[in-house]
Amino acid sequence: MNRWQWQGKLQEVRDELAREWEKLTEKDLHSIEDELDRIVGLFEKRYGYSSERSLAELERYVDRYGERTRAALNERLKAFQKKPKQALPLLWGLMTVVGMVMLLRRFRAR
């Protein structure tokens, strides 16, 4: 995948984020795009990975992070069962991680 293809993929991700979360501003979306591009660029520079391998490594990390986060959140949610208002931020965190994993998988599939 060359740099132009990568930029096109980032635009697709930004468009999907904008549709899903309407309150994100253009500045927010560009910031996310810049960070994803920066991470891939760092993998290419520091490890000599291709763009495709960089994306695969990023996806692998997010998947593992999501699994660890889900396990930790499940443990915490069990402790908060009697206190539902305190569990709400944990649920939002879980939804965010799962959403990012889904976006990266969709992004990778294209």
URHU-V143861 format. One record per backbone hydrogen bond with DSSP energy under -1.0 kcal/mol. CO is the residue of the C=O (numbers start at 1). NH is the residue of the N-H. Records with the same first field share a line. If there is no record, write none. Layout:
BEGIN
CO: NH + NH
END
This chain:
BEGIN
2: 6
3: 7
4: 8
5: 9
6: 10
7: 11
8: 12
9: 13
10: 14
11: 15
12: 16
13: 17
14: 18
15: 19
16: 20
17: 21
21: 24
25: 29
26: 30
27: 31
28: 32
29: 33
30: 34
31: 35
32: 36
33: 37
34: 38
35: 39
36: 40
37: 41
38: 42
39: 43
40: 44
41: 45
42: 46
43: 47 + 49
50: 54
51: 55
52: 56
53: 57
54: 58
55: 59
56: 60
57: 61
58: 62
59: 63
60: 64
61: 65
62: 66
63: 67
64: 68
65: 69
66: 70
67: 71
68: 72
69: 73
70: 74
71: 75
72: 76
73: 77
74: 78
75: 79
76: 80
80: 83
83: 86
87: 91
88: 92
89: 93
90: 94
91: 95
92: 96
93: 97
94: 98
95: 99
96: 100
97: 101
98: 102
99: 103
100: 104
101: 105
102: 106
103: 107
104: 108
105: 109
106: 110
END
